[in-house]
Amino acid sequence: MSLRNSSTELQLWMSVCDFPKEIQDQIRQAVRDHQSAELLYLLQGQRCQLMDQLHAAQRKVDALDYGLRLAEQGKKKL
């Protein structure tokens, strides 16, 4: 498990991903204990959460774009 070689790199990418402290601790423990399956489980779980957040944000952007189009159409009619 190459993540074990650089605790600074591990900390950096966990911070960039904005993992909760509890998850960061669990990831560090999995790396220390060479628990590849646990590490993959934790990372996949965090990825799923980030994808859910991304999709929720995309729905908001889509709704805003729709509102912008309506406003632009209304402006053209004036």
C-alpha positions, 0 to 999 in steps of 0.5 A: 500500500503506497499510501503508507510511504507518505503521511503528508501526501495522505493528509493532503489529499484527505484534506482536499477531499474534505473528509470528516475527521472520523473518516480520516482517522479510520483511513489512517488506521486502515493504512497503518494496519495494511487493511486494503479492503477496509481502505477501499470500503472507506474511500468508495463510501466517501466517493459515493457521498461526494458524487451525491453532493455533485448531483445535488449541486448539478440539479440546483445549477440546472434549475438556475439555468432554467430560471435564467432562460425564463428571465431572458425570454421575458426580457425579449418580450418587453 
